[in-house]
C-alpha cells in the first residue's frame, strides 16, 4: 500500500514541506546528480500528484 509516510521514507525527505529536497545546483548544467523522484513508481508519482492537488485545492484539466 502506498502511503505518504512510505514515499517520504523512500525519498529521504518530506515532499510537501518547505524543507523539501533542494539540490545543490551549480551555475552550469550538471547531469551527474540523480533525481530522487526517479526511484518512485508511476503509482507513487500519481499518489504525490493527487496528494498535492488535494492539499492546494487544484483542479485537474
N, CA, C and O atoms as CSV, one atom per row, in Angstrom:
chain,resi,resn,atom,element,x,y,z
A,1,UNK,N,N,0.842,-1.179,0.000
A,1,UNK,CA,C,0.000,0.000,0.000
A,1,UNK,C,C,0.892,1.249,0.000
A,1,UNK,O,O,1.873,1.332,0.739
A,2,UNK,N,N,0.529,2.197,-0.833
A,2,UNK,CA,C,1.283,3.441,-0.936
A,2,UNK,C,C,0.731,4.440,0.072
A,2,UNK,O,O,-0.470,4.705,0.114
A,3,UNK,N,N,1.628,4.987,0.881
A,3,UNK,CA,C,1.227,5.992,1.865
A,3,UNK,C,C,2.187,7.178,1.782
A,3,UNK,O,O,3.275,7.085,1.214
A,4,UNK,N,N,1.757,8.273,2.356
A,4,UNK,CA,C,2.597,9.465,2.446
A,4,UNK,C,C,3.913,9.115,3.133
A,4,UNK,O,O,4.989,9.487,2.667
A,5,UNK,N,N,3.812,8.396,4.244
A,5,UNK,CA,C,4.993,8.042,5.031
A,5,UNK,C,C,5.945,7.143,4.248
A,5,UNK,O,O,7.162,7.311,4.329
A,6,UNK,N,N,5.404,6.189,3.490
A,6,UNK,CA,C,6.272,5.273,2.742
A,6,UNK,C,C,7.033,6.004,1.636
A,6,UNK,O,O,8.191,5.686,1.362
A,7,UNK,N,N,6.385,6.982,1.002
A,7,UNK,CA,C,7.056,7.747,-0.042
A,7,UNK,C,C,8.130,8.645,0.563
A,7,UNK,O,O,9.240,8.725,0.036
A,8,UNK,N,N,7.807,9.327,1.677
A,8,UNK,CA,C,8.800,10.183,2.338
A,8,UNK,C,C,10.010,9.377,2.788
A,8,UNK,O,O,11.145,9.842,2.681
A,9,UNK,N,N,9.772,8.177,3.289
A,9,UNK,CA,C,10.874,7.322,3.734
A,9,UNK,C,C,11.750,6.928,2.548
A,9,UNK,O,O,12.976,6.923,2.649
A,10,UNK,N,N,11.115,6.599,1.426
A,10,UNK,CA,C,11.855,6.195,0.238
A,10,UNK,C,C,12.666,7.361,-0.329
A,10,UNK,O,O,13.793,7.174,-0.786
A,11,UNK,N,N,12.084,8.575,-0.298
A,11,UNK,CA,C,12.772,9.750,-0.812
A,11,UNK,C,C,13.851,10.252,0.152
A,11,UNK,O,O,14.893,10.749,-0.276
A,12,UNK,N,N,13.593,10.118,1.451
A,12,UNK,CA,C,14.516,10.632,2.463
A,12,UNK,C,C,14.197,12.056,2.875
A,12,UNK,O,O,14.991,12.693,3.567
A,13,UNK,N,N,13.046,12.564,2.458
A,13,UNK,CA,C,12.592,13.907,2.836
A,13,UNK,C,C,11.081,13.995,2.620
A,13,UNK,O,O,10.488,13.173,1.922
A,14,UNK,N,N,10.474,15.016,3.238
A,14,UNK,CA,C,9.036,15.249,3.080
A,14,UNK,C,C,8.813,16.058,1.811
A,14,UNK,O,O,9.250,17.204,1.713
A,15,UNK,N,N,8.143,15.469,0.856
A,15,UNK,CA,C,7.981,16.121,-0.445
A,15,UNK,C,C,7.036,17.312,-0.416
A,15,UNK,O,O,7.017,18.082,-1.376
A,16,UNK,N,N,6.258,17.499,0.629
A,16,UNK,CA,C,5.275,18.594,0.663
A,16,UNK,C,C,5.642,19.713,1.636
A,16,UNK,O,O,4.829,20.604,1.879
A,17,UNK,N,N,6.840,19.683,2.190
A,17,UNK,CA,C,7.205,20.708,3.167
A,17,UNK,C,C,8.141,21.745,2.548
A,17,UNK,O,O,8.677,21.547,1.457
A,18,UNK,N,N,8.321,22.834,3.254
A,18,UNK,CA,C,9.245,23.875,2.812
A,18,UNK,C,C,10.693,23.409,2.902
A,18,UNK,O,O,11.580,24.001,2.286
A,19,UNK,N,N,10.928,22.358,3.662
A,19,UNK,CA,C,12.285,21.821,3.815
A,19,UNK,C,C,12.511,20.633,2.890
A,19,UNK,O,O,13.282,19.728,3.208
A,20,UNK,N,N,11.831,20.638,1.737
A,20,UNK,CA,C,11.947,19.534,0.805
A,20,UNK,C,C,13.329,19.491,0.160
A,20,UNK,O,O,14.181,20.344,0.409
A,21,UNK,N,N,13.517,18.515,-0.639
A,21,UNK,CA,C,14.797,18.310,-1.322
A,21,UNK,C,C,15.150,19.520,-2.174
A,21,UNK,O,O,14.356,19.966,-3.002
A,22,UNK,N,N,16.337,20.037,-1.964
A,22,UNK,CA,C,16.843,21.151,-2.782
A,22,UNK,C,C,18.247,20.791,-3.232
A,22,UNK,O,O,19.197,20.844,-2.452
A,23,UNK,N,N,18.360,20.430,-4.480
A,23,UNK,CA,C,19.689,20.043,-4.948
A,23,UNK,C,C,20.643,21.226,-4.970
A,23,UNK,O,O,20.221,22.373,-5.118
A,24,UNK,N,N,21.912,20.944,-4.824
A,24,UNK,CA,C,22.934,21.968,-4.915
A,24,UNK,C,C,23.171,22.220,-6.399
A,24,UNK,O,O,23.951,21.514,-7.038
A,25,UNK,N,N,22.501,23.221,-6.942
A,25,UNK,CA,C,22.534,23.473,-8.379
A,25,UNK,C,C,23.651,24.455,-8.710
A,25,UNK,O,O,23.630,25.598,-8.253
A,26,UNK,N,N,24.617,24.019,-9.497
A,26,UNK,CA,C,25.691,24.936,-9.897
A,26,UNK,C,C,25.209,25.868,-11.011
A,26,UNK,O,O,24.086,25.730,-11.496
A,27,UNK,N,N,26.039,26.790,-11.405
A,27,UNK,CA,C,25.693,27.739,-12.466
A,27,UNK,C,C,25.881,27.148,-13.858
A,27,UNK,O,O,25.732,27.852,-14.856
A,28,UNK,N,N,26.198,25.893,-13.928
A,28,UNK,CA,C,26.357,25.203,-15.200
A,28,UNK,C,C,25.554,23.913,-15.144
A,28,UNK,O,O,25.203,23.439,-14.063
A,29,UNK,N,N,25.268,23.356,-16.288
A,29,UNK,CA,C,24.476,22.131,-16.343
A,29,UNK,C,C,25.307,20.956,-15.846
A,29,UNK,O,O,26.429,20.737,-16.304
A,30,UNK,N,N,24.750,20.209,-14.914
A,30,UNK,CA,C,25.433,19.058,-14.341
A,30,UNK,C,C,24.436,17.922,-14.222
A,30,UNK,O,O,23.559,17.952,-13.359
A,31,UNK,N,N,24.561,16.930,-15.073
A,31,UNK,CA,C,23.630,15.799,-15.073
A,31,UNK,C,C,24.116,14.631,-14.220
A,31,UNK,O,O,23.555,13.538,-14.296
A,32,UNK,N,N,25.145,14.846,-13.415
A,32,UNK,CA,C,25.683,13.743,-12.625
A,32,UNK,C,C,24.828,13.429,-11.400
A,32,UNK,O,O,24.871,12.309,-10.891
A,33,UNK,N,N,24.052,14.400,-10.919
A,33,UNK,CA,C,23.201,14.162,-9.750
A,33,UNK,C,C,21.908,13.488,-10.188
A,33,UNK,O,O,21.257,13.925,-11.137
A,34,UNK,N,N,21.548,12.427,-9.491
A,34,UNK,CA,C,20.327,11.699,-9.834
A,34,UNK,C,C,19.107,12.387,-9.248
A,34,UNK,O,O,19.174,12.989,-8.177
A,35,UNK,N,N,18.008,12.293,-9.950
A,35,UNK,CA,C,16.732,12.816,-9.495
A,35,UNK,C,C,16.170,11.855,-8.446
A,35,UNK,O,O,15.963,10.683,-8.760
A,36,UNK,N,N,15.915,12.301,-7.214
A,36,UNK,CA,C,15.410,11.385,-6.184
A,36,UNK,C,C,14.026,10.826,-6.530
A,36,UNK,O,O,13.659,9.746,-6.066
A,37,UNK,N,N,13.270,11.547,-7.332
A,37,UNK,CA,C,11.943,11.067,-7.725
A,37,UNK,C,C,12.031,9.962,-8.774
A,37,UNK,O,O,11.036,9.291,-9.047
A,38,UNK,N,N,13.198,9.766,-9.358
A,38,UNK,CA,C,13.381,8.722,-10.355
A,38,UNK,C,C,13.243,7.316,-9.791
A,38,UNK,O,O,13.020,6.368,-10.544
A,39,UNK,N,N,13.374,7.169,-8.484
A,39,UNK,CA,C,13.263,5.850,-7.860
A,39,UNK,C,C,11.817,5.471,-7.549
A,39,UNK,O,O,11.548,4.350,-7.117
A,40,UNK,N,N,10.887,6.399,-7.767
A,40,UNK,CA,C,9.484,6.133,-7.450
A,40,UNK,C,C,8.772,5.481,-8.631
A,40,UNK,O,O,9.099,5.717,-9.794
A,41,UNK,N,N,7.795,4.661,-8.292
A,41,UNK,CA,C,6.983,4.028,-9.325
A,41,UNK,C,C,5.970,5.027,-9.871
A,41,UNK,O,O,5.775,6.098,-9.296
A,42,UNK,N,N,5.335,4.680,-10.965
A,42,UNK,CA,C,4.311,5.548,-11.547
A,42,UNK,C,C,3.149,5.733,-10.573
A,42,UNK,O,O,2.579,6.821,-10.481
A,43,UNK,N,N,2.803,4.681,-9.854
A,43,UNK,CA,C,1.714,4.765,-8.875
A,43,UNK,C,C,2.083,5.720,-7.732
A,43,UNK,O,O,1.233,6.470,-7.252
A,44,UNK,N,N,3.342,5.692,-7.299
A,44,UNK,CA,C,3.782,6.603,-6.238
A,44,UNK,C,C,3.783,8.052,-6.727
A,44,UNK,O,O,3.408,8.954,-5.978
A,45,UNK,N,N,4.198,8.283,-7.966
A,45,UNK,CA,C,4.166,9.626,-8.529
A,45,UNK,C,C,2.721,10.118,-8.668
A,45,UNK,O,O,2.441,11.292,-8.425
A,46,UNK,N,N,1.816,9.236,-9.053
A,46,UNK,CA,C,0.393,9.589,-9.127
A,46,UNK,C,C,-0.139,9.949,-7.749
A,46,UNK,O,O,-0.932,10.881,-7.611
A,47,UNK,N,N,0.296,9.210,-6.720
A,47,UNK,CA,C,-0.114,9.493,-5.350
A,47,UNK,C,C,0.328,10.892,-4.945
A,47,UNK,O,O,-0.451,11.639,-4.353
A,48,UNK,N,N,1.581,11.258,-5.260
A,48,UNK,CA,C,2.100,12.586,-4.929
A,48,UNK,C,C,1.292,13.663,-5.650
A,48,UNK,O,O,0.933,14.676,-5.049
A,49,UNK,N,N,1.008,13.453,-6.923
A,49,UNK,CA,C,0.244,14.436,-7.691
A,49,UNK,C,C,-1.143,14.634,-7.086
A,49,UNK,O,O,-1.592,15.769,-6.924
A,50,UNK,N,N,-1.817,13.550,-6.754
A,50,UNK,CA,C,-3.155,13.648,-6.162
A,50,UNK,C,C,-3.088,14.297,-4.780
A,50,UNK,O,O,-3.937,15.121,-4.438
A,51,UNK,N,N,-2.089,13.932,-3.993
A,51,UNK,CA,C,-1.908,14.498,-2.659
A,51,UNK,C,C,-1.750,16.018,-2.728
A,51,UNK,O,O,-2.399,16.753,-1.984
A,52,UNK,N,N,-0.875,16.479,-3.636
A,52,UNK,CA,C,-0.621,17.915,-3.752
A,52,UNK,C,C,-1.818,18.661,-4.346
A,52,UNK,O,O,-2.088,19.796,-3.955
A,53,UNK,N,N,-2.538,18.040,-5.282
A,53,UNK,CA,C,-3.757,18.673,-5.812
A,53,UNK,C,C,-4.768,18.871,-4.699
A,53,UNK,O,O,-5.392,19.927,-4.604
A,54,UNK,N,N,-4.932,17.864,-3.859
A,54,UNK,CA,C,-5.877,17.976,-2.738
A,54,UNK,C,C,-5.407,19.000,-1.715
A,54,UNK,O,O,-6.215,19.774,-1.201
A,55,UNK,N,N,-4.125,19.015,-1.415
A,55,UNK,CA,C,-3.583,19.934,-0.415
A,55,UNK,C,C,-3.785,21.384,-0.834
A,55,UNK,O,O,-4.131,22.230,-0.010
A,56,UNK,N,N,-3.571,21.667,-2.102
A,56,UNK,CA,C,-3.650,23.046,-2.586
A,56,UNK,C,C,-4.952,23.350,-3.340
A,56,UNK,O,O,-5.069,24.387,-3.994
A,57,UNK,N,N,-5.921,22.442,-3.244
A,57,UNK,CA,C,-7.226,22.604,-3.906
A,57,UNK,C,C,-7.097,22.941,-5.382
A,57,UNK,O,O,-7.752,23.856,-5.880
A,58,UNK,N,N,-6.255,22.204,-6.071
A,58,UNK,CA,C,-6.058,22.414,-7.506
A,58,UNK,C,C,-6.987,21.489,-8.273
A,58,UNK,O,O,-7.238,20.357,-7.861
A,59,UNK,N,N,-7.486,21.979,-9.379
A,59,UNK,CA,C,-8.369,21.164,-10.220
A,59,UNK,C,C,-7.561,20.602,-11.381
A,59,UNK,O,O,-6.617,21.228,-11.863
A,60,UNK,N,N,-7.947,19.421,-11.817
A,60,UNK,CA,C,-7.279,18.823,-12.959
A,60,UNK,C,C,-7.882,19.382,-14.230
A,60,UNK,O,O,-9.031,19.824,-14.256
A,61,UNK,N,N,-7.089,19.353,-15.274
A,61,UNK,CA,C,-7.542,19.916,-16.563
A,61,UNK,C,C,-8.551,19.013,-17.214
A,61,UNK,O,O,-9.044,19.318,-18.300
